[in-house]
């Protein structure tokens, strides 16, 4: 029996046990990627790539989503013609308890602090 064909629309994701702390921290070290994750966390649901209004080119936006997906921070799947993005909160919370909440809280505090300047 042959393996099922992989669609060109299937996007590779690391398995939970393959997610590495240094990859997650690297992915979240970029302000645009952190912004994406903050929006996903605030919404709590899947959002399409077109939902995000980032001040960068479309190709740069695509790169940021790829880095987040390959680090295991988010899961991407096509729904019709839209590429949907969802935070892999369960996986991250299981592997690194409290990390995501701490990073999101720190990012919110930094954003508020910088808005006051």
Helices and strands as residue ranges (DSSP letters): G 16-18, H 21-28, H 31-43, E 47-48, G 49-51, H 58-71, E 74-79, E 82-87, H 89-95, H 99-116
